[in-house]
């Protein structure tokens, strides 16, 4: 295994984490260090001799630091082929000395883009130009040049240097990381600037993959692609798993629905504790109250059969009481922003329960979603809209005290599979799902075969419960059926040519109907 010891290194980093030990090791190995700006000052303060970038480029740093490393001399020193006679002759003629090691990370564009009220000027100034140029040049010449873009790789390089240099395998692996970094970086810029300047889709999307045990079924292979498809840095895909076995393909699908639904409930009801339980991609239980344990128990009661083996997401730190309650049941995954020490101790006794720790999704994350079809990908914006200016369409109207129930049910309806109908209410100091009918090609059967019979089976009184629909009623038959069950309040988006007939049916049965004007299909 042949090793190659670098003779000259170019260091230009924004993040100086763990740089001191690596720089000292380079010094001990007799490697000449070329550096720029603030990095050069940092190294000099460590007592390390530094060759200024100006002495290599022949030009001063200019334009407020926009021009430092971009030059024919630096790029040539990285790119010329060491085993190529013509390249070597040209390098000698041009006075180009090789640079064998590049240690570089980029301006923190993604971090800056997360800041509130960031000016467009500051955003643009944090687009790194010279760094990606150096990184890509070094990575392309991986046969001879080593490139490091992450401080987490410094310790491995130190070991390699002490062993006589880097191997081709090591350089190749680092080059792949480097190309991945620049792809991520460019995509982050494209995403942010797209949201700033236009509604166009960026063309690239992924930067990291993780093999899963299998897909929807054991005979299907599967991978998780971690995407830069939103402005938020944290996501469910890169969230730490505190305990439990690997999360499966199906678990991720269910977790996504639970996590997003809880996040949206929290944005609209920040004063409440929320709990959402998902099974097979459908929120089978959800509740919101001032108490976490009550929200959990109410969500479970909504459909205790489906909740068995489900995915549970909480809006707040999981308490000891909630963890103790769940210890009596079989669950697959718990998702929350945090866990109390007592909760972690209780969960540790159930080794297979996966605990995911992730901050709630931000309401302005501008997420893009992807789904595959045969031979292609479908891209769209995530359905982050919730229209809160509702219109009473009937003679009877909704009372003011039902405004918050309308909001709660409208959020939940967004996460149910189409066609869907949902019955929700505020009872026993909690907003909760009473029953639902989902995933039917026939909207009427959501009520006649599913939601209605479930209410009857559980002996739940309709009282003032509200019926929600994800899309318009194409005919008045659903209203006629709702009337048979004693439903007096309906929320739907409207937009059908039959709207007048549907509204007339509501008036006929003394029902009140709100039209939201926004459809929320989820296929």
Secondary structure, DSSP 8 states (H G I E B T S, - for coil): --EE--SEEEEE-S--TTHHHHHHHHHHTT-EEEE-HHHHHHHHHTT---EEHHHHHSS--BGGGTBSS-SHHHHHHHHS-TT-HHHHHHHHHHT-----EEEE----HHHHHHSTT--HHHHHHT--SHHHHHHHHHHHTTTT-EEE--GGGHHHHHHHHHTTSEEHHHHHHHHHHHHHHHHHHHHHHHHHHHHHH-----S--EEEEEE-S-SSSTTS--EEEEE--SS-S--STT-EEEESS---HHHHHHHHHHHHHHHHHHHH-TTSEEEEEEETTEEEEEEEESSHHHHHHHHHHHTHHHHTT-EEEESS-B-HHHHHHHTTS--SEEEES-B-HHHHHHHTTSTT-EEEE-----TT---EEEEEETTEEEEEE---------EE-SSB---GGGHHHHHHHHHHHHTS-SSEEEEEEEETTEEEEEEEEES-SSHHHIIIIIIHHHHHHHT---TT-EEEESS--SSTHHHHHHHHTT--EEEE----TTHHHHHHHHHHTT-EEEE-S------
